[in-house]
Amino acid sequence: MRLDHVQVSCPPGGEEVARAFYRDALGMTELEKPPLLAARGGCWFKDGTAEVHVGVEKDFKPALKAHPALAVDDLDAMADSLAAKGYPVSWDNDTIPGRRRFHTADGHGNRVEIV
């Protein structure tokens, strides 16, 4: 078994805010959605084997606990880059022994862990 993708949500019309985070800030590539799914809104992103789907929810509430965890090659550089772009960076290097990580939030407030 392997993980195919994770999905987070955004409010209707929130695709550009999602693109600003997942594509522009994290550097993921936007994927073309299949036509039937594209009609529903949202957007998909991929980098390496990590794939994040952003779906539209009418009564959107950001995920404050549930989250994708994305692994990057240079954790410090990613933290600096996100902070410079105005995204929150909250380090948590004590909870899991031996694992450096931080949490951030996409432009809609969804929690994202970076390891």
Secondary structure, DSSP 4 states (H G I P E B T S, - for coil): -----EEEEE-TT-HHHHIIIIIIIT-PEEEPPPHHHHTT--EEEEETTEEEEEEE-TT----SS---EE--S-HHHHHHHHHHTT---EE--SSSTT---EEEE-TT--EEEE-
